[in-house]
Amino acid sequence: MGAAIYICNGGVTAFGARIVASFGYTSLQTILLLIPGGVFTMVTIYLFAYLSGHYKNITTLLIPISCIPIVVGSLIIWQASWVHRGVPLFGYYLLPCFGAP
């Protein structure tokens, strides 16, 4: 299941710098702006691991719940106005929590 999840997530993580740079940031700004996405990924992994460890049979519910931020983030990137670059950047930060459960 982990391999299947990360096949889909690989494009987001491997090309994350290109995605963020396409919002109009410089190379150095792009590198710095990728840090909060990694922190958000780490927090969601620890949160879902904690919940699945403390509540029996909750993993089946956590998988679809973890897909909600990804759908929302994708819609934000797709539909948001790129005049304010922080909006699609926030949408990008929601994408890497795909492998949390």
DSSP file (Angstrom, degrees, kcal/mol; ACC not computed):
  #  RESIDUE AA STRUCTURE BP1 BP2  ACC     N-H-->O    O-->H-N    N-H-->O    O-->H-N    TCO  KAPPA ALPHA  PHI   PSI    X-CA   Y-CA   Z-CA
    1    1 A M     >        0   0    0      0, 0.0     4,-2.2     0, 0.0     5,-0.2   0.000 360.0 360.0 360.0 -39.4    0.0    0.0    0.0
    2    2 A G  H  >  +     0   0    0      1,-0.2     4,-2.3     2,-0.2     5,-0.2   0.899 360.0  50.3 -62.4 -40.1    2.9    2.4    0.8
    3    3 A A  H  > S+     0   0    0      1,-0.2     4,-1.3     2,-0.2    -1,-0.2   0.898 110.2  50.2 -65.4 -39.2    4.4    1.8   -2.6
    4    4 A A  H  > S+     0   0    0      1,-0.2     4,-1.1     2,-0.2    -1,-0.2   0.889 111.3  49.2 -65.4 -38.6    1.1    2.5   -4.4
    5    5 A I  H  X S+     0   0    0     -4,-2.2     4,-2.0     1,-0.2     3,-0.3   0.926 111.4  48.1 -65.9 -44.1    0.7    5.7   -2.4
    6    6 A Y  H  X S+     0   0    0     -4,-2.3     4,-1.4     1,-0.2    -1,-0.2   0.661  99.9  65.5 -78.9 -13.8    4.2    7.0   -3.2
    7    7 A I  H  X S+     0   0    0     -4,-1.3     4,-0.5     2,-0.2    -1,-0.2   0.930 110.9  38.3 -65.3 -44.1    3.9    6.2   -6.9
    8    8 A C  H >< S+     0   0    0     -4,-1.1     3,-0.6    -3,-0.3     4,-0.5   0.894 119.4  47.3 -70.2 -40.0    1.2    8.9   -7.0
    9    9 A N  H 3X S+     0   0    0     -4,-2.0     4,-2.2     1,-0.2     3,-0.4   0.678  92.8  80.8 -77.1 -17.7    2.9   11.2   -4.6
   10   10 A G  H 3X S+     0   0    0     -4,-1.4     4,-3.2     1,-0.2     5,-0.3   0.860  87.9  54.4 -59.7 -37.9    6.3   10.9   -6.3
   11   11 A G  H <X S+     0   0    0     -3,-0.6     4,-1.6    -4,-0.5    -1,-0.2   0.874 109.9  47.2 -64.0 -36.7    5.4   13.4   -8.9
   12   12 A V  H  4 S+     0   0    0     -4,-0.5    -2,-0.2    -3,-0.4    -1,-0.2   0.917 119.3  38.4 -71.2 -43.3    4.6   16.0   -6.3
   13   13 A T  H >< S+     0   0    0     -4,-2.2     3,-0.7     2,-0.2     4,-0.3   0.898 118.4  47.2 -76.8 -39.4    7.7   15.5   -4.2
   14   14 A A  H 3< S+     0   0    0     -4,-3.2     3,-0.3    -5,-0.3    -3,-0.2   0.873 124.3  31.8 -70.1 -35.9   10.1   15.0   -7.1
   15   15 A F  T 3X S+     0   0    0     -4,-1.6     4,-2.4    -5,-0.3    -1,-0.2   0.131  84.6 113.4-107.9  19.5    8.9   18.0   -9.1
   16   16 A G  H <> S+     0   0    0     -3,-0.7     4,-2.6     1,-0.2     5,-0.2   0.880  76.5  52.4 -58.6 -40.4    7.9   20.1   -6.0
   17   17 A A  H  > S+     0   0    0     -4,-0.3     4,-2.3    -3,-0.3    -1,-0.2   0.891 110.6  47.8 -65.4 -37.9   10.7   22.7   -6.7
   18   18 A R  H  > S+     0   0    0      2,-0.2     4,-1.6     1,-0.2    -2,-0.2   0.888 111.4  51.1 -68.4 -37.9    9.5   23.1  -10.3
   19   19 A I  H  < S+     0   0    0     -4,-2.4     4,-0.4     2,-0.2    -2,-0.2   0.950 114.3  42.3 -63.9 -48.7    5.9   23.4   -9.2
   20   20 A V  H ><>S+     0   0    0     -4,-2.6     3,-1.4     1,-0.2     5,-0.7   0.879 111.9  54.8 -67.7 -37.8    6.7   26.1   -6.6
   21   21 A A  H ><5S+     0   0    0     -4,-2.3     3,-1.9     1,-0.3     4,-0.3   0.824  98.4  64.1 -64.1 -29.7    9.1   27.9   -9.1
   22   22 A S  T 3<5S+     0   0    0     -4,-1.6    -1,-0.3     1,-0.3    -2,-0.2   0.667  88.1  69.9 -69.6 -13.4    6.2   28.1  -11.6
   23   23 A F  T < 5S-     0   0    0     -3,-1.4    -1,-0.3    -4,-0.4    -2,-0.2   0.545 127.0 -95.6 -77.5  -6.4    4.4   30.3   -9.1
   24   24 A G  T < 5S+     0   0    0     -3,-1.9     2,-0.2     1,-0.3    -2,-0.2   0.636  78.2 138.4 105.4  17.8    7.0   33.0   -9.9
   25   25 A Y      < -     0   0    0     -5,-0.7    -1,-0.3    -4,-0.3     2,-0.0  -0.591  52.2-113.0 -93.4 156.8    9.6   32.6   -7.2
   26   26 A T     >  -     0   0    0     -2,-0.2     4,-2.4     1,-0.1     5,-0.1  -0.245  36.9 -98.9 -75.8 173.3   13.4   32.6   -7.5
   27   27 A S  H  > S+     0   0    0      2,-0.2     4,-2.1     1,-0.2     5,-0.2   0.918 123.9  45.7 -62.0 -45.2   15.5   29.5   -7.0
   28   28 A L  H  > S+     0   0    0      1,-0.2     4,-2.2     2,-0.2    -1,-0.2   0.909 113.3  49.4 -66.8 -41.4   16.5   30.5   -3.4
   29   29 A Q  H  > S+     0   0    0      1,-0.2     4,-2.5     2,-0.2    -1,-0.2   0.890 109.2  53.9 -63.3 -38.0   12.9   31.5   -2.5
   30   30 A T  H  X S+     0   0    0     -4,-2.4     4,-1.0     2,-0.2    -2,-0.2   0.923 108.1  48.9 -62.4 -44.9   11.7   28.1   -3.9
   31   31 A I  H >< S+     0   0    0     -4,-2.1     3,-0.6     1,-0.2     4,-0.5   0.922 114.4  45.5 -61.2 -44.4   14.1   26.2   -1.7
   32   32 A L  H >< S+     0   0    0     -4,-2.2     3,-0.9     1,-0.2    -1,-0.2   0.858 110.1  54.3 -68.2 -34.6   13.1   28.1    1.4
   33   33 A L  H 3X S+     0   0    0     -4,-2.5     4,-0.5     1,-0.2    -1,-0.2   0.636  97.6  64.8 -77.1 -13.0    9.4   27.8    0.5
   34   34 A L  H <X S+     0   0    0     -4,-1.0     4,-1.6    -3,-0.6    -1,-0.2   0.683  85.5  76.4 -79.0 -17.5    9.6   24.0    0.3
   35   35 A I  H <> S+     0   0    0     -3,-0.9     4,-2.1    -4,-0.5     3,-0.3   0.931  91.0  50.1 -61.8 -48.8   10.5   23.8    4.0
   36   36 A P  H  > S+     0   0    0      0, 0.0     4,-2.6     0, 0.0    -1,-0.2   0.849 106.9  56.7 -61.8 -30.8    6.9   24.3    5.3
   37   37 A G  H  X S+     0   0    0     -4,-0.5     4,-2.0     2,-0.2    -2,-0.2   0.905 108.1  47.1 -63.9 -40.5    5.6   21.6    2.9
   38   38 A G  H  X S+     0   0    0     -4,-1.6     4,-2.4    -3,-0.3    -1,-0.2   0.880 111.8  50.4 -66.6 -38.6    8.1   19.1    4.5
   39   39 A V  H  X S+     0   0    0     -4,-2.1     4,-2.6     2,-0.2    -2,-0.2   0.916 109.8  50.4 -65.0 -42.4    7.1   20.2    8.0
   40   40 A F  H  X S+     0   0    0     -4,-2.6     4,-2.3     1,-0.2    -2,-0.2   0.893 110.5  50.1 -63.1 -39.3    3.4   19.8    7.1
   41   41 A T  H  X S+     0   0    0     -4,-2.0     4,-2.3     2,-0.2    -1,-0.2   0.926 111.1  48.9 -62.3 -45.2    4.1   16.3    5.7
   42   42 A M  H  X S+     0   0    0     -4,-2.4     4,-2.3     1,-0.2    -2,-0.2   0.911 111.5  49.0 -61.9 -43.6    6.0   15.4    8.9
   43   43 A V  H  X S+     0   0    0     -4,-2.6     4,-2.6     1,-0.2    -1,-0.2   0.914 111.8  48.2 -64.7 -43.3    3.2   16.6   11.1
   44   44 A T  H  X S+     0   0    0     -4,-2.3     4,-2.6     2,-0.2     5,-0.2   0.886 110.8  51.0 -67.2 -36.8    0.5   14.7    9.2
   45   45 A I  H  X S+     0   0    0     -4,-2.3     4,-2.3     2,-0.2    -2,-0.2   0.943 114.0  43.9 -63.8 -46.2    2.5   11.5    9.2
   46   46 A Y  H  X S+     0   0    0     -4,-2.3     4,-2.4     2,-0.2    -2,-0.2   0.890 114.1  50.8 -66.1 -38.4    3.0   11.8   13.0
   47   47 A L  H  X S+     0   0    0     -4,-2.6     4,-2.6     2,-0.2    -2,-0.2   0.941 113.5  43.4 -64.5 -47.7   -0.7   12.7   13.6
   48   48 A F  H  X S+     0   0    0     -4,-2.6     4,-2.5     2,-0.2    -2,-0.2   0.867 113.9  51.7 -68.0 -34.9   -2.0    9.8   11.5
   49   49 A A  H  X S+     0   0    0     -4,-2.3     4,-1.6    -5,-0.2    -1,-0.2   0.912 111.2  48.0 -65.6 -41.3    0.5    7.4   13.1
   50   50 A Y  H  X S+     0   0    0     -4,-2.4     4,-1.6     2,-0.2    -2,-0.2   0.941 113.7  46.6 -62.7 -47.6   -0.6    8.6   16.6
   51   51 A L  H  X S+     0   0    0     -4,-2.6     4,-1.7     1,-0.2    -2,-0.2   0.909 113.5  47.5 -63.2 -42.5   -4.3    8.2   15.8
   52   52 A S  H  < S+     0   0    0     -4,-2.5    -1,-0.2     1,-0.2     6,-0.2   0.785 112.7  50.6 -72.0 -24.5   -3.9    4.8   14.2
   53   53 A G  H  < S+     0   0    0     -4,-1.6    -1,-0.2    -5,-0.2    -2,-0.2   0.768 116.9  38.5 -80.1 -26.1   -1.9    3.6   17.1
   54   54 A H  H  < S+     0   0    0     -4,-1.6     2,-0.5     1,-0.2    -2,-0.2   0.636 112.9  55.1-100.6 -16.5   -4.3    4.8   19.8
   55   55 A Y  S >< S-     0   0    0     -4,-1.7     3,-1.0    -5,-0.2     4,-0.2  -0.974  83.1-126.7-123.8 124.0   -7.6    3.9   18.1
   56   56 A K  T 3  S-     0   0    0     -2,-0.5    -3,-0.1     1,-0.2    -2,-0.0  -0.428  85.6  -0.2 -72.0 137.2   -8.4    0.5   16.9
   57   57 A N  T 3  S+     0   0    0     -5,-0.2    -1,-0.2    -2,-0.1     4,-0.2   0.776  89.8 122.9  59.3  33.3   -9.5    0.0   13.3
   58   58 A I    X>  +     0   0    0     -3,-1.0     4,-2.1    -6,-0.2     3,-0.9   0.581  47.3  85.6 -96.6 -11.3   -9.3    3.7   12.4
   59   59 A T  H 3> S+     0   0    0      1,-0.3     4,-1.8     2,-0.2    -1,-0.1   0.858  83.3  59.7 -60.3 -35.4   -6.9    3.3    9.5
   60   60 A T  H 34 S+     0   0    0      1,-0.2    -1,-0.3     2,-0.2    -2,-0.1   0.838 111.2  41.3 -62.1 -31.9   -9.7    2.6    7.1
   61   61 A L  H <> S+     0   0    0     -3,-0.9     4,-1.6    -4,-0.2    -2,-0.2   0.809 109.3  59.0 -82.3 -32.1  -11.2    6.0    8.0
   62   62 A L  H  X S+     0   0    0     -4,-2.1     4,-2.5     1,-0.2    -2,-0.2   0.837  96.3  62.0 -69.3 -32.1   -7.9    7.8    8.0
   63   63 A I  H  X S+     0   0    0     -4,-1.8     4,-0.7     1,-0.2    -1,-0.2   0.958 109.6  38.0 -62.8 -51.8   -7.1    7.0    4.4
   64   64 A P  H >> S+     0   0    0      0, 0.0     4,-0.6     0, 0.0     3,-0.5   0.863 115.4  55.3 -67.9 -30.7  -10.1    8.8    2.8
   65   65 A I  H >< S+     0   0    0     -4,-1.6     3,-0.9     1,-0.2    -2,-0.2   0.889 104.3  54.0 -65.3 -37.1   -9.8   11.6    5.4
   66   66 A S  H 3X S+     0   0    0     -4,-2.5     4,-0.5     1,-0.2    -1,-0.2   0.691 101.0  61.2 -71.1 -16.1   -6.1   12.1    4.3
   67   67 A C  H <X S+     0   0    0     -4,-0.7     4,-2.1    -3,-0.5    -1,-0.2   0.686  86.8  75.6 -81.1 -18.5   -7.3   12.5    0.7
   68   68 A I  H <X S+     0   0    0     -3,-0.9     4,-2.5    -4,-0.6     5,-0.2   0.937  94.1  47.9 -61.4 -48.9   -9.4   15.5    1.5
   69   69 A P  H  > S+     0   0    0      0, 0.0     4,-2.9     0, 0.0    -1,-0.2   0.846 110.5  54.0 -62.0 -29.7   -6.5   18.0    1.8
   70   70 A I  H  X S+     0   0    0     -4,-0.5     4,-2.4     2,-0.2    -2,-0.2   0.925 110.2  44.9 -69.1 -43.8   -5.0   16.7   -1.5
   71   71 A V  H  X S+     0   0    0     -4,-2.1     4,-2.3     2,-0.2    -1,-0.2   0.924 115.9  47.6 -64.5 -43.9   -8.3   17.3   -3.4
   72   72 A V  H  X S+     0   0    0     -4,-2.5     4,-2.4    -5,-0.2    -2,-0.2   0.926 112.5  49.2 -63.2 -44.8   -8.6   20.7   -1.8
   73   73 A G  H  X S+     0   0    0     -4,-2.9     4,-2.4    -5,-0.2    -2,-0.2   0.893 111.1  49.6 -62.1 -40.4   -5.0   21.6   -2.5
   74   74 A S  H  X S+     0   0    0     -4,-2.4     4,-2.3     2,-0.2    -1,-0.2   0.907 111.6  48.6 -64.7 -41.9   -5.3   20.5   -6.1
   75   75 A L  H  X S+     0   0    0     -4,-2.3     4,-3.0     2,-0.2     5,-0.4   0.881 110.2  52.0 -65.8 -37.3   -8.5   22.6   -6.5
   76   76 A I  H  X S+     0   0    0     -4,-2.4     4,-2.4     2,-0.2    -2,-0.2   0.946 112.0  45.4 -63.7 -47.3   -6.8   25.6   -5.0
   77   77 A I  H  < S+     0   0    0     -4,-2.4    -2,-0.2     1,-0.2    -1,-0.2   0.904 118.8  43.4 -62.2 -40.3   -3.8   25.4   -7.4
   78   78 A W  H  < S+     0   0    0     -4,-2.3    -2,-0.2    -5,-0.2    -1,-0.2   0.914 126.3  27.2 -72.3 -44.3   -6.1   24.8  -10.3
   79   79 A Q  H  < S+     0   0    0     -4,-3.0    -3,-0.2    -5,-0.2    -2,-0.2   0.655  94.9 102.2 -98.9 -17.8   -8.8   27.5   -9.6
   80   80 A A  S  < S-     0   0    0     -4,-2.4     2,-0.4    -5,-0.4    -4,-0.0  -0.292  77.2-108.2 -72.1 152.0   -7.0   30.1   -7.6
   81   81 A S    >   -     0   0    0      1,-0.1     3,-0.6     3,-0.0     6,-0.2  -0.637  19.9-148.9 -74.8 132.1   -5.9   33.4   -9.0
   82   82 A W  T 3  S+     0   0    0     -2,-0.4     3,-0.2     1,-0.2    -1,-0.1   0.314  80.5  92.8 -88.2  10.3   -2.1   33.4   -9.3
   83   83 A V  T 3  S+     0   0    0      1,-0.3     2,-0.9     2,-0.1    -1,-0.2   0.920  89.6  46.8 -64.8 -42.6   -2.0   37.2   -8.8
   84   84 A H  S X  S-     0   0    0     -3,-0.6     3,-1.5     1,-0.1    -1,-0.3  -0.867  80.7-165.0 -99.0 101.2   -1.5   36.4   -5.1
   85   85 A R  T 3> S+     0   0    0     -2,-0.9     4,-1.4     1,-0.3    -1,-0.1   0.664  78.3  70.9 -66.7 -17.6    1.2   33.7   -5.2
   86   86 A G  H 3> S+     0   0    0      1,-0.2     4,-2.1     2,-0.2    -1,-0.3   0.783  89.3  62.7 -69.4 -26.2    0.6   32.6   -1.6
   87   87 A V  H <> S+     0   0    0     -3,-1.5     4,-1.8     2,-0.2    -1,-0.2   0.967 107.9  38.3 -67.8 -53.8   -2.8   31.1   -2.5
   88   88 A P  H  > S+     0   0    0      0, 0.0     4,-2.1     0, 0.0    -1,-0.2   0.834 113.9  58.2 -66.6 -27.5   -1.5   28.4   -4.9
   89   89 A L  H  X S+     0   0    0     -4,-1.4     4,-1.9     2,-0.2    -2,-0.2   0.910 104.8  49.8 -64.9 -41.2    1.5   27.9   -2.6
   90   90 A F  H  X S+     0   0    0     -4,-2.1     4,-0.9     1,-0.2    -1,-0.2   0.898 108.9  53.1 -61.7 -40.5   -0.9   27.1    0.3
   91   91 A G  H >X S+     0   0    0     -4,-1.8     4,-0.6     1,-0.2     3,-0.5   0.881 106.9  52.1 -61.4 -38.1   -2.6   24.6   -2.1
   92   92 A Y  H >< S+     0   0    0     -4,-2.1     3,-1.1     1,-0.2    -1,-0.2   0.878 102.2  59.4 -65.7 -36.8    0.8   23.0   -2.8
   93   93 A Y  H 3< S+     0   0    0     -4,-1.9    -1,-0.2     1,-0.3    -2,-0.2   0.764 101.8  55.4 -63.6 -24.0    1.4   22.6    1.0
   94   94 A L  H X< S+     0   0    0     -4,-0.9     3,-0.8    -3,-0.5    -1,-0.3   0.706  94.6  70.9 -79.8 -19.9   -1.7   20.5    1.2
   95   95 A L  G X< S+     0   0    0     -3,-1.1     3,-1.1    -4,-0.6    -2,-0.2   0.881  84.4  61.8 -68.8 -41.2   -0.5   18.0   -1.5
   96   96 A P  G >  S+     0   0    0      0, 0.0     3,-0.7     0, 0.0    -1,-0.2   0.527  81.2  81.1 -72.1  -1.4    2.3   16.1    0.3
   97   97 A C  G X   +     0   0    0     -3,-0.8     3,-1.5     1,-0.2    -2,-0.1   0.353  62.4 105.1 -81.4  12.3    0.1   14.7    3.1
   98   98 A F  G <  S+     0   0    0     -3,-1.1    -1,-0.2     1,-0.3   -32,-0.1   0.848  79.6  44.2 -60.3 -38.1   -1.0   12.0    0.6
   99   99 A G  G <  S+     0   0    0     -3,-0.7    -1,-0.3     1,-0.2    -2,-0.1   0.271  80.6 110.8 -92.9  13.2    1.2    9.3    2.2
  100  100 A A    <         0   0    0     -3,-1.5    -1,-0.2     1,-0.3    -2,-0.1   0.900 360.0 360.0 -60.4 -46.9    0.3   10.0    5.8
  101  101 A P              0   0    0      0, 0.0    -1,-0.3     0, 0.0   -38,-0.1   0.566 360.0 360.0 -67.2 360.0   -1.8    7.0    6.7
